[in-house]
Amino acid sequence: MKSYGIIGWPLGHTMSPTLHNWGFEACGIDANYAAWPVSQDDLSSFMGQVRARPISGLSVTIPHKQAIMEHLDRISERATTVGAVNTLYWDEDQLCGENTDVIGIVAPLTNLDTLPATALVLGAGGAARAALAGFKELGIPGIAIANRTHAKAVALSEEFAVECVAWEDRMDQSWALLCNTTPLGMSGAMEDATPWDGDRFAPATIAYDIVYNPLETRFLREARAAGCTTISGLEMFLHQGLAQFRLWTGTDMDESGARTLLLNTLTA
């Protein structure tokens, strides 16, 4: 049986084992996917185990997405552009790094009739990096970033050659696409928070939240009430996972079945 898993620290609740183990069973693949909490101090020794066992593939989450890059033999152009790796896979005897977060972010936008002319990314963490890289891959002409810590937004705007908007000015103009990459709205202490005032949504805007628990954040709920098109973070999570599964197995997981699985898990 092949072994896969996810590493992070602390590694809270994750739906990745649910998704991938379902996929292995549905596709008749003899494999198992586990959750492995790995601290920053233990990352080097764990990576030794990855090569020795060997572990066939890994999902990588906070805080290892950048630190893990020095342990790899090859890193994709996309992951290099983002500056982060969220997926490890083997290409013969080489341990390789990819960033499927970009694929996940872009996927639900590829079905739009018209590409948004402008996009504002809210936040300046790892997910913001993936969003900026993805929107540039799509060819969105006017991309900007805003973050409460302005210096972080400035640094990313310079790295990705996009506009930087001061946090307090973010709602002063209309955006075709708003993408929340902050944890505001996430289930728990921040569930009632939002990065946008509900009465400042323009009806033609696409509101995209990478938070998927709850399925409809306050940000999305208020955007929908204002007449906006909304995209749940579940789509990003699903498509980055489908891309991981394809890298590892060469097989496509059933997208519709996987979406139903995740929806049922979140609403159980």
C-alpha positions as CSV (number, residue, x, y, z in Angstrom):
1,M,0.0,0.0,0.0
2,K,1.3,3.4,-1.0
3,S,1.5,6.1,1.7
4,Y,0.4,9.8,1.3
5,G,-0.4,12.5,3.8
6,I,-0.5,16.1,4.9
7,I,2.1,17.9,7.1
8,G,1.7,21.1,9.0
9,W,2.1,22.6,12.5
10,P,-0.2,22.8,14.3
11,L,-2.3,20.6,12.1
12,G,-5.9,21.3,12.9
13,H,-9.0,19.8,11.3
14,T,-8.3,19.1,7.6
15,M,-10.6,17.6,5.0
16,S,-7.7,16.4,2.9
17,P,-7.7,12.8,4.3
18,T,-11.5,12.6,3.7
19,L,-11.0,13.7,0.1
20,H,-8.0,11.6,-0.9
21,N,-9.0,8.4,0.9
22,W,-12.3,8.6,-0.8
23,G,-10.6,9.1,-4.1
24,F,-8.2,6.1,-3.6
25,E,-11.2,3.9,-2.8
26,A,-13.3,5.2,-5.7
27,C,-10.5,4.7,-8.2
28,G,-9.4,1.3,-6.8
29,I,-6.0,2.5,-5.8
30,D,-4.2,0.7,-3.0
31,A,-3.1,3.7,-0.9
32,N,-3.8,5.5,2.3
33,Y,-3.6,9.3,3.2
34,A,-2.9,10.4,6.8
35,A,-2.5,13.6,8.7
36,W,1.0,14.0,10.2
37,P,1.6,17.0,12.5
38,V,5.2,18.0,11.9
39,S,6.8,20.9,13.8
40,Q,9.4,23.2,12.2
41,D,12.1,21.6,14.3
42,D,11.2,18.2,13.0
43,L,10.8,19.0,9.3
44,S,14.4,17.9,8.3
45,S,14.1,14.5,10.0
46,F,10.6,14.0,8.6
47,M,11.9,14.7,5.1
48,G,14.5,12.0,5.7
49,Q,11.7,9.6,6.4
50,V,9.9,10.7,3.2
51,R,12.9,9.6,1.1
52,A,13.7,6.4,3.2
53,R,10.2,4.9,3.4
54,P,9.5,6.3,0.8
55,I,6.3,8.3,1.2
56,S,4.7,8.6,-2.2
57,G,3.3,12.1,-2.0
58,L,2.6,14.9,0.4
59,S,0.3,17.9,0.9
60,V,2.1,20.7,2.7
61,T,0.4,23.4,4.7
62,I,1.4,26.2,7.2
63,P,4.2,26.8,8.2
64,H,6.2,24.5,5.8
65,K,5.3,25.8,2.4
66,Q,8.5,27.7,2.0
67,A,10.9,25.9,4.3
68,I,10.3,22.6,2.5
69,M,11.7,23.9,-0.8
70,E,15.3,23.4,0.3
71,H,14.6,19.7,0.8
72,L,13.5,19.1,-2.8
73,D,15.3,18.0,-6.0
74,R,13.2,20.0,-8.3
75,I,10.6,22.8,-8.0
76,S,8.1,23.7,-10.7
77,E,8.1,27.1,-12.4
78,R,4.7,27.8,-10.9
79,A,5.8,27.0,-7.4
80,T,9.0,29.1,-7.9
81,T,6.9,32.0,-9.1
82,V,4.6,31.8,-6.0
83,G,7.6,31.2,-3.7
84,A,5.8,28.3,-2.0
85,V,5.2,24.5,-2.4
86,N,2.0,22.8,-1.3
87,T,2.5,19.4,-3.0
88,L,5.3,16.9,-3.1
89,Y,5.5,14.1,-5.7
90,W,8.1,11.8,-7.2
91,D,9.3,11.9,-10.8
92,E,11.3,8.7,-10.9
93,D,14.0,9.2,-8.3
94,Q,13.5,13.0,-7.9
95,L,11.4,14.5,-5.2
96,C,9.5,17.4,-6.7
97,G,7.5,20.4,-5.5
98,E,4.4,21.9,-7.1
99,N,1.9,24.6,-6.0
100,T,-1.7,23.3,-6.8
101,D,-3.1,26.2,-4.8
102,V,-2.8,28.3,-7.9
103,I,-4.7,25.7,-9.9
104,G,-7.3,25.6,-7.2
105,I,-7.8,29.4,-7.2
106,V,-8.0,29.7,-11.0
107,A,-10.2,26.7,-11.7
108,P,-13.7,28.2,-10.8
109,L,-12.8,31.3,-12.8
110,T,-12.1,29.5,-16.1
111,N,-15.8,28.8,-16.6
112,L,-16.8,32.5,-16.5
113,D,-18.2,34.0,-19.8
114,T,-15.9,37.0,-19.5
115,L,-12.6,37.4,-17.7
116,P,-12.7,40.1,-15.0
117,A,-10.9,43.2,-16.0
118,T,-9.8,44.0,-12.5
119,A,-9.1,42.0,-9.4
120,L,-8.3,43.0,-5.8
121,V,-6.6,40.5,-3.5
122,L,-7.3,41.1,0.2
123,G,-4.5,39.8,2.4
124,A,-0.7,39.2,2.0
125,G,-0.1,35.7,3.1
126,G,0.6,32.5,1.2
127,A,-2.9,32.3,-0.2
128,A,-2.5,35.8,-1.5
129,R,0.7,34.8,-3.3
130,A,-1.2,32.0,-5.0
131,A,-4.0,34.3,-5.9
132,L,-1.7,36.9,-7.5
133,A,0.2,34.2,-9.4
134,G,-3.1,32.6,-10.6
135,F,-4.7,35.9,-11.7
136,K,-1.6,36.7,-13.6
137,E,-1.7,33.3,-15.3
138,L,-5.3,34.0,-16.3
139,G,-4.3,37.3,-17.8
140,I,-6.4,39.6,-15.7
141,P,-5.2,43.1,-16.8
142,G,-5.6,45.1,-13.6
143,I,-4.5,43.3,-10.4
144,A,-4.1,44.9,-7.0
145,I,-3.4,43.9,-3.5
146,A,-4.5,45.4,-0.1
147,N,-3.5,44.3,3.4
148,R,-3.9,45.8,6.8
149,T,-0.1,45.7,7.3
150,H,0.8,47.9,4.4
151,A,4.4,47.0,4.2
152,K,3.5,43.4,3.4
153,A,1.2,44.5,0.6
154,V,3.9,46.7,-0.8
155,A,6.4,43.9,-0.9
156,L,4.1,41.5,-2.7
157,S,3.0,44.2,-5.1
158,E,6.6,44.8,-6.1
159,E,7.4,41.1,-6.3
160,F,4.4,40.3,-8.6
161,A,4.4,43.7,-10.4
162,V,0.8,44.6,-9.4
163,E,-0.8,47.7,-7.9
164,C,-0.8,48.3,-4.1
165,V,-3.9,49.8,-2.5
166,A,-3.9,51.1,1.0
167,W,-6.2,49.1,3.2
168,E,-8.3,52.1,4.2
169,D,-8.8,53.0,0.5
170,R,-9.7,49.5,-0.7
171,M,-13.4,50.2,-1.1
172,D,-13.0,53.5,-2.8
173,Q,-13.3,52.0,-6.3
174,S,-15.2,49.2,-7.9
175,W,-13.5,45.9,-8.7
176,A,-14.7,43.2,-11.1
177,L,-13.2,40.5,-8.8
178,L,-12.7,40.6,-5.0
179,C,-10.7,37.7,-3.5
180,N,-10.5,37.4,0.3
181,T,-7.4,35.4,1.3
182,T,-7.5,36.6,4.9
183,P,-8.8,34.3,7.7
184,L,-11.6,36.8,8.4
185,G,-14.9,34.9,8.4
186,M,-13.3,31.5,9.2
187,S,-15.3,29.3,11.6
188,G,-14.5,30.1,15.2
189,A,-13.5,33.4,16.7
190,M,-13.4,35.2,13.4
191,E,-16.7,33.9,11.9
192,D,-18.5,37.2,12.3
193,A,-15.6,39.2,10.7
194,T,-15.4,40.4,7.1
195,P,-12.8,42.3,5.1
196,W,-15.5,44.3,3.3
197,D,-18.4,46.5,4.3
198,G,-21.7,44.9,3.2
199,D,-23.1,48.1,1.8
200,R,-20.0,48.7,-0.4
201,F,-20.4,45.8,-2.8
202,A,-21.1,46.7,-6.4
203,P,-23.7,44.3,-7.9
204,A,-21.5,43.4,-10.9
205,T,-18.6,42.2,-8.7
206,I,-17.5,38.6,-8.3
207,A,-16.8,37.9,-4.6
208,Y,-14.4,35.0,-4.1
209,D,-13.6,33.7,-0.6
210,I,-10.9,31.1,-0.1
211,V,-12.3,30.3,3.4
212,Y,-14.5,27.2,3.1
213,N,-15.7,26.6,6.6
214,P,-18.3,28.0,6.9
215,L,-19.4,27.4,3.3
216,E,-20.9,30.9,3.1
217,T,-18.9,33.4,5.1
218,R,-20.3,36.8,6.1
219,F,-18.3,38.2,3.2
220,L,-20.1,36.0,0.7
221,R,-23.5,36.3,2.3
222,E,-23.4,40.1,2.2
223,A,-22.0,40.0,-1.4
224,R,-24.8,37.7,-2.5
225,A,-27.4,40.0,-0.8
226,A,-26.0,42.9,-2.8
227,G,-26.5,41.0,-6.1
228,C,-22.9,39.8,-6.6
229,T,-21.8,36.5,-8.1
230,T,-20.1,34.5,-5.3
231,I,-17.5,31.7,-5.3
232,S,-17.0,29.6,-2.1
233,G,-13.5,28.6,-0.9
234,L,-14.7,25.0,-1.2
235,E,-14.1,25.2,-5.0
236,M,-10.5,26.3,-4.4
237,F,-9.9,23.5,-1.9
238,L,-11.6,20.9,-4.2
239,H,-9.6,21.8,-7.3
240,Q,-6.2,22.0,-5.6
241,G,-6.9,18.5,-4.2
242,L,-8.0,17.1,-7.6
243,A,-4.7,18.5,-9.0
244,Q,-2.7,16.8,-6.3
245,F,-4.5,13.5,-6.8
246,R,-3.7,13.7,-10.6
247,L,-0.1,14.4,-9.9
248,W,0.3,11.4,-7.6
249,T,-1.8,8.8,-9.4
250,G,-2.1,9.9,-13.0
251,T,-5.9,9.4,-12.5
252,D,-8.7,12.0,-12.4
253,M,-10.8,11.8,-9.3
254,D,-14.6,12.2,-10.0
255,E,-15.1,16.0,-9.5
256,S,-18.9,15.8,-8.9
257,G,-18.6,13.0,-6.4
258,A,-15.8,14.7,-4.6
259,R,-17.7,18.0,-4.4
260,T,-20.7,16.1,-2.9
261,L,-18.5,14.4,-0.4
262,L,-17.0,17.7,0.8
263,L,-20.4,19.4,0.9
264,N,-21.8,16.6,3.0
265,T,-18.8,16.6,5.3
266,L,-19.1,20.3,5.9
267,T,-22.8,20.3,6.5
268,A,-23.0,17.1,8.6
